[in-house]
Amino acid sequence: MILARVSHSVSLTDYRAALRTRGAAAPVLTSLLARLPVAMIGLALLLYVQRVTGSFGVAGLVSAGNLVGVAVGSVVQGRIMDRLGPTRPLLVVSAVFSGFVTAEIVAIESGGAAVPMIVLAVAVGLTEPMTGPASRALWTRLLPPGRTRDAAYSYEAISMEVFFILGPGIAGLLVNMPWAGTGLLVGACCMVTGSAGFALTPAARRHRPADRADAVGSLLGALAAPGMRTVALAAFGFGALLGMVEVAVPAAAERAGHAALGGLLLSVLSVSSVVVGVLYGMRPWPRPMYLRLPALLSVFAVLISLLALPTTLLGLTVALLVAGTLITPQSTAHSVALEGAAPPGTATEAFSWVITAVTLGSAFGQSVSGQLVEAAAPPAAFLVASGIGLVLGTVLWFRRRTLLTEDDVRAVQSFAETR
């Protein structure tokens, strides 16, 4: 028998208590504005470049460059914020980000070569203000461990899912404005305003770096901890499966003769995810954290295999509603698992590694799914995604003990001694 830390069940009262915590109102409101464009920037950039150049090939490379920049920049910014606090890094990076976005717009409007646009897209991603990890880390300062803090982490995951519903829709709407760059500009303005506002809140300015573990002196930083690598692997698998679905679903809609419904079908995933996410926080499953990551990814993989069964878009919609139920629970589990997995003093960097892992997983999944859709059909992509998820879920199962904290180990030893 293994005794392990379990996260607490949370109620609506716990959500209210977290959001009403003294000092939380200003960071919550400003971080909402900063994170709203998270799912807008990349898509708005892709659509903008495609409209101006007429090439999806160039637009795809620019978008991929932005994705790479975000993956690297999130960890670098997280590590700096753990050392200095969020205020100065967010203010500096917001200013630099504004400059790179301006330069990217000039490069696109000039109709020049693709290389400068790709390089600038990487720079835009590198300097995208990482207010999300800073916001998540701030809860460790505002709340003690327990149900209310778990509710705050669940809120972070649910709010991000809402932004992923709204972001692509807003980007698609704004690209149809008289100027195709409107989505990129609006998204950047929201991100800079919200990030600067968050950085200047009293709670953020009072943030002082915690004592850092010796392990974070290495190049890997927080990822040097075995438990962190397990959480990152779970996040990578989660991103990979989502990335494969995000390509295969629009392809299925196009093959059915309703290409315009592709984006709407993907939104169905998020709708069920948000609803179930709130309920899941009240009764998380499995209870032990060391079992939760492999179980959720494996079950998610099985649910994705159901997407290969329907022969109509209506059937696919129902299957997406079912599969979407495990999106927010996984995001919440990743966030809560960091409590025990991350070395002391690395809260922001640790969450940044989760973002990086999801981003890289999504890029991997999209590339694989694109090839499968072209070579075979969307159902093949769904089945391969399911297989990848089950393999990674098995690996997580064998790595489950890395999520046991020192307190858990002591509890196991104590239990063994009493036998």
N, C-alpha and C positions, 0 to 999 in steps of 0.2 A: 504493500500500500504506500502511495506517495502523498504526503501532505503538501499542499502548495497554496500560495497566495491566491485568493479569489478577489475579483473586483466586486464592488458593492452594487446591489440593485438600487436604482434611483427612481424617484417619483417626480411628478410634476412640481411638487413642493420643493424638491431639491434643485430643479432647474431654476425656479423662481429665486430661491435663496442664492444660488450662484450668481445670477445676473444682477441681483440687488446687493451684492457684497459691496461694502464701502470701498470706493476707489475704482470699481469695475465699470461704471456707466460710460465714462469717457473713452477708455480703451475699447470697449465693446462697440460703441457707435462708430468711432473712427476706423477700427479694423474692418468693420462691415464695408465701408466705402472703399478701403484699400484692397479688399479681397474680391469685391464684386467683379472686377475685370480679369480675374485670374484665368477664366476660361474664354475671355474675349480676345486678349492680345494676340495670341498665336493665330487664331482663326481669322480675326480681322486683318492681320498682316497678310495671311495667305490670300484672302479674297481681294484685298487691295492690290497686291502685286499681280494677281491673275487678271483683274480688270484693266490694269494699266498696260501690262505686257502682252496679254492675250495668251499666256502660256501657263498651263497647270504644272509643267515640268519645272520651270523656274520658281513658281510660287511654292511648290512642294519643297524644293531645296532651301528656300528662304525660311519656310516654316520649320523645317528640320533643324536648320541652324539655330533658330530661336529656342527650340526644344533642348538642344545640346547646351546652350548658354544657361538656360534655367537650371538644368541638372547640375552643372558645375557651380553656378553662382549661388545656389541655395545653400550648399554645404559651406562654401567660403564665407558667405555672409553670416551663417549660423555660428560658425566658429568664432568670428570676430565679435559678434554680439554677446556670446558667452564670456568673452574676455573683457569687453568694454561696456556692456549694457546696450540696449537697443537704440538709445537716443541719437548719439553721434553717428553711428553707422547708417541708420535709416535716413537721417537728414542728408548725409554726404551722398549715399547711393541714389537717393531720389533726385538730387540735382544732376548727377552724372547720367542717370537714366533719361531725364528730360532732354539732355543734350544729344544722346544717341538716338532717341526717337525722332528728334528734329532732323538729325543728319540722315536717318533712314528715309524719312519723308522726302527730303530733298533729292536723295539718290533715286528713289522710285519715280518721282515727278520728272526728273531729268531724262528718264528713259535710257540710262546708261547700261553698262555691262552688268551681268548677273553677279559677278564676284563681289563687287562692293556692297551690293544689297545683302548678300549672304553673310559677309563678314560683319556688317553692321547689325544684322539680325542676331548673330551670336552675341555681340556686345549688348544689345537690348536685353537679351535673355540673362546674361551675366549680371546686369545691373538692375533687373526687376526687383523692386524692394520686397524683401521676404518678411512681410508683416505677419503672415500666417504663423510661421514658427515662433516669432517673437510674442504673438498673442497667446499661443498655446503655452509657452514657457512662463508667461506672466502669471498664470493661474497658480503655479507652484509657489509664488510669492504672496498671492492674495488669499489662498485657501489652504488649510491643513489637509493632509491625506484623509480620505473618507468619501462618503456618498456625495457630498456637495462638489468636491473636486472632480469626481468621476462624472457627475452631471455636467460640469463645465467642459470636460473633454468631449462628452457626447454632443453637447451643443456645438462645439467647434466642428465636429464631423458633419453634423446635420446642416449647419449653415453653409459649409463648403459645398455640400451636395446641392443645396438650393442655388448657389452661385453657378454650379455646373449646369443647372437647368436653364437659368436666365441668361448666362453669358453668351452661348452660341446663338440663341434667339436674338439677343440685342445686336450682336455683331452682324448677323444676317440681315437684320432690319436696317442698320445704319449704313451698310455697304451700298444700299439702294438709294441713298441720299444723293443729291446732285454731285457731291464730291465723294469718291469711293474711299477716301482715307478718313472719313468722319469717325468710323468705329475705332480705328487705331488711336486717333487723337483723343476722343472722349474717354476711352479706356485708360490711356496714359494719364490724362488729367485726374480722373478718379483715383487711380493708384497713387499718384504723387501727393494729391491733397490728403487722402486718407492716411497714407504712410507718415507724412510729415505731422499730421494732426495726432496720430498715435504716438509718435516719438516725443511729442511735446506734452503729453498728458502727465499729470503728477505721478501716477503709478509707474509709468515707463521711466521717467527721470529719476525716480527713487531707486530703480533697479540697480543692485550691486552684484557683481559677479560672485558666485559661490566658490568655495574651495574646489579645485579641480583634481581629479584622480591622476595618479602618475601615468596611467595608461594613455591618457589623451595627449601626452607629449610626443607620441609617434605621428607619422604622416597620416595614418588612418584616423587619428583622433578618436571620437566616440565609437567608431566602427571597429576599433581594436577589441572591444568587449564582445565575447562570444554571443551573449544574448542580443546585442545590437545587430549582429550579423544575421541572426535568426529572424528578427523583426524585419530587417531590410529585405531578406529573401522572401518573406511573406508579402511584403509590399510590392516587390518586383513581380511576383506571380499574380497578384491582384491586378497590377497595371497591365501585365501581358494579356491576361484574359479580357480585360476591358478593351484594350487596344484592338484585339482580334474581332471582338463583337462590333466595335465602332466602325470597322471597315466592312464587315460581312453584312450587317443589317442594311445599310444604304445600298449595297450591291444587290441584296435580295429584293429591295423595293424597286430598284431599277429594272431588274429582270422581270418583275411583275408588271412593268409598264407604269409605275407610279413613283418615279425617281424623286419627285418633290416631297414625298412622305418619309424619306429616309431620316432626316433630322428629327421629325416629329416622333417617329418610332423610337429613336434613341432616348427621347425625353421620357418615354414611358418607363424606362429603367429607373430614372431618377424619381419619378412620382412614387412608385411603390417603395423605393429605397428610403425616402424621407419619412413616409408614414410608418413603416416597420422599424426604422431607426429609433424613433421616439419610444415605441413599445419595447424594443429590444433592450434599451437602457434600463427599463424597469425590471426586466427579468433576463439578464444575459445568459447565454448558453454557448458552450459548456461553462460551468462555474469556474473551475480551475483555469487560470490564464495559460498554463503550459499546454493545455489541451485545446484551447480556443483557436489559436492560429491555424494549426493543421486541420482541425475539424471544419472551420468556416471556409477555408480555401477549397478543401475537398468537396464539401457539399455544394459550394458555388460552382465548381467544375461540373458536377453532376447536373445541376440545374441548367447550365449552359448547353449541355448535350441535348436537352429538350428542344432547343431552338432549331435543331436540324429536322425535327419531325413535321411541323406544320407545312401544308402545301398552299396556304392562303395567307395574305397579310393580316387578316383578322386572327387567324390562329397564331401567327408570329407575335402579334400584339399581346395576346394572352400569355404566351410563353415568356415574353419579355417582362411582363408584370411579375411573374413568378420568379424569374432569375434576378430581377432587380431587388428583391427583398433582402438579399445578403450583401448589398454594396455598402451601405452605411454601417451595418454591424461590423464589417471588416475594418473600415476606416476608424471606427471607435476603438476596436480591439487593438489596432496598431498603436494608437495614441496612448491607451491605458497601459499597454505592455511596456512602453518606454519607461514607466515609473520604476520598474525593477531592473530593466535591461541597460539603461544608459548610465555611464559613469557619473559620479557627482560633478556638478558644475558644467554639464554639457547639454542641458535641456533643449536649448535652441538648436544647437548643431545636430542633436539626435533626431529631432523632428525634421530637420532639413534633409537628413539622410533618407528619411521615409519618403519625402517629396521627390528626392533624386531617384530613389529606387522605383517609385511608381512611374515617374517620367520615363526612365530608361526602359522599364517593362512595357509601357505603352508604345514607345517607339519600336521596340522589338516585335510586339504583337501586331502592330499595324503593318509592318513590313512583311511579316510572315503571312498574315491574313490576305494582304494584297496579292501575293504570289499565288496563294491557294485559290482565291476567287477567280483569278485570271486562268489558272490551269485547270481547275475543276468547277466548283460551284460553291455558293455560300454555305450549304450544309457541311461541306468538307471542312471549311474553316471552323465552324462551330464544334465539330467532332474533334479536330486536332487541338483546339483550345481546351476542350474538356480533358483530353489526354495529358496535355502539358500541366494543367492544374492538378490532376491526380498525382502525377509524378512529383511535382513540387510539394504537394500536400504530404506525400510519403516522406520526402526529405525532411520536411518540418517536423514530422512525427519522430524521426530519429534524432532530431536536434532539440526536442522538447525540453530536455533537462537543462539546457542553457538558459531557460527562462526562470529557473528557480533562483530566488534571491538567497542571500546569506541567511536571512531569517528562516526561509523555507528549509534550507539545508540543516540548520540547527534543529528545526522542528522534526525533520525526518530522523536525525540522529537520536533526538530525545525519545521519539516514538519507538525506535528500534531498541533502545536501552531498556525501555519499560516492558518489552515483550518477554 
